[in-house]
Amino acid sequence: MDDFAKTGLRTLLIASKEISEDEYHEWQMKYLKAATSENKEKEMNRVAEQLELELDLIGSTAIEDKLQEEVGQTIYDIRQAGIKVWVLTGDKVETAMNIGHACRLLESEMNMFLIQKMDVKGVTKEIEDAFENQTKTKNVRENAVIIAGETLSLIQQN
């Protein structure tokens, strides 16, 4: 899966789990209660995650999702006009970076900072290191900050 993601393919795992009818009804009651709770989205996700444990892997997919024509040139032109571009994606970091290079959003000359730790201290250290490395860079270059989705969720919770 990592190899597929590194080449820019969209990846998806397919898994299953058998549960009894009683287990389903018990879970369904929790889910319906969560759907009517004050913090509906968070509670529904929490309940859904309870069912998404101990799954059996069935297979995986890797699908090529080609960029539309002129995307790279358009993004390049936007950046040349001095407009800052931010991208938020649910892709894996490797896939996002590969697509970022393909559409000329990321360039090898950029200072690239990857934030992907899964604990507050680790994220803080990565940010401090990125800031320190950026200030040490003698030639002024554009910066690109890539934050893993899981890390972004951690940051949002804290």
C-alpha positions in Angstrom: 0.0 0.0 0.0 2.8 2.4 0.8 4.4 1.7 -2.6 1.1 2.4 -4.3 0.7 5.7 -2.3 4.3 6.8 -3.1 3.5 6.6 -6.8 0.4 8.8 -6.4 -2.3 6.1 -6.5 -5.4 6.3 -4.4 -5.5 3.4 -2.0 -8.3 1.7 -0.2 -8.4 -1.4 2.1 -11.4 -3.6 2.0 -12.3 -5.5 5.2 -15.2 -7.3 6.8 -16.4 -8.6 10.1 -19.3 -10.9 11.0 -21.4 -10.0 14.0 -24.5 -11.5 15.4 -27.9 -10.0 15.1 -27.9 -9.2 18.8 -24.5 -7.5 18.6 -25.8 -5.4 15.7 -29.0 -4.3 17.6 -26.9 -3.4 20.6 -24.6 -1.4 18.5 -27.5 0.2 16.6 -29.0 1.5 19.8 -25.7 3.1 20.8 -25.5 4.7 17.3 -29.0 6.1 17.4 -28.4 7.5 20.9 -25.2 9.1 19.6 -27.0 10.6 16.5 -29.3 12.5 18.9 -26.6 13.6 21.4 -25.4 17.1 21.9 -22.0 16.4 20.3 -23.5 14.3 17.5 -20.6 14.0 15.1 -18.0 13.1 17.7 -20.3 10.6 19.4 -21.3 8.9 16.1 -17.7 8.6 15.1 -16.8 7.1 18.5 -19.6 4.5 18.3 -18.8 3.7 14.7 -15.2 3.1 15.7 -16.3 0.4 18.2 -17.6 -1.7 15.3 -14.5 -1.1 13.2 -12.2 -3.3 15.3 -10.8 -6.8 14.6 -11.7 -6.7 10.9 -10.6 -9.3 8.4 -8.6 -7.9 5.5 -10.2 -9.0 2.2 -8.1 -7.0 -0.2 -7.0 -3.6 -1.4 -7.3 -1.3 -4.4 -5.0 1.2 -6.0 -6.6 3.6 -8.5 -4.9 6.2 -10.6 -6.6 9.5 -10.3 -5.0 11.7 -13.1 -4.8 15.4 -12.7 -6.9 17.5 -15.2 -5.1 19.1 -18.0 -3.4 22.4 -17.2 -3.6 22.0 -13.4 0.1 22.2 -13.0 0.4 25.3 -15.1 -2.6 26.9 -13.4 -1.1 26.3 -9.9 2.3 27.5 -11.0 0.7 30.7 -12.4 -1.3 31.3 -9.2 1.9 30.9 -7.1 3.8 33.2 -9.5 1.1 35.9 -8.9 2.1 35.8 -5.2 -1.0 34.0 -4.0 -0.4 31.5 -1.2 -1.9 28.1 -1.9 -3.0 25.8 0.9 -4.2 22.2 0.3 -6.2 20.1 2.7 -6.5 16.4 1.6 -7.4 13.1 3.2 -4.7 11.4 1.2 -1.7 9.7 2.8 1.3 11.9 3.1 3.2 10.1 0.4 0.3 10.4 -2.1 -0.3 14.1 -1.2 3.4 14.9 -1.8 3.5 12.9 -5.0 0.5 14.8 -6.3 1.9 18.1 -5.0 5.0 17.6 -7.1 3.0 16.4 -10.2 0.8 19.6 -10.1 3.8 21.9 -9.4 2.6 22.9 -6.0 5.7 21.4 -4.4 9.1 21.9 -5.9 12.4 20.3 -5.0 13.9 23.8 -4.2 11.4 24.4 -1.4 12.1 24.1 2.3 9.7 21.2 3.1 8.7 20.5 6.6 6.9 17.3 7.5 4.8 17.2 10.7 3.6 13.7 11.4 4.2 12.8 15.1 1.3 11.4 17.0 1.9 13.1 20.4 1.9 16.7 21.4 5.5 16.7 22.5 6.6 15.1 19.2 4.6 17.6 17.1 5.9 20.5 19.2 9.5 19.3 18.6 8.9 18.9 14.8 7.5 22.4 14.6 10.4 23.8 16.6 12.9 21.9 14.4 11.2 23.2 11.3 11.4 26.8 12.5 15.0 26.4 13.5 16.0 24.9 10.2 14.0 27.6 8.3 15.8 30.4 10.1 19.2 28.7 9.5 18.6 28.5 5.7 20.8 31.1 4.0 19.1 31.2 0.6 15.5 32.4 0.8 13.2 29.8 -0.5 9.5 29.1 -0.4 8.3 26.9 2.5 6.0 23.9 2.3 4.5 22.5 5.5 3.0 19.0 5.1 1.0 17.8 8.1 -0.2 14.2 8.3 -4.0 13.9 8.7 -3.7 11.9 11.9 -1.5 14.6 13.3 -3.9 17.3 12.2 -6.6 15.5 14.2 -4.3 15.4 17.2 -3.6 19.1 17.0 -7.3 19.9 16.6 -8.1 17.9 19.8 -5.6 19.8 21.8 
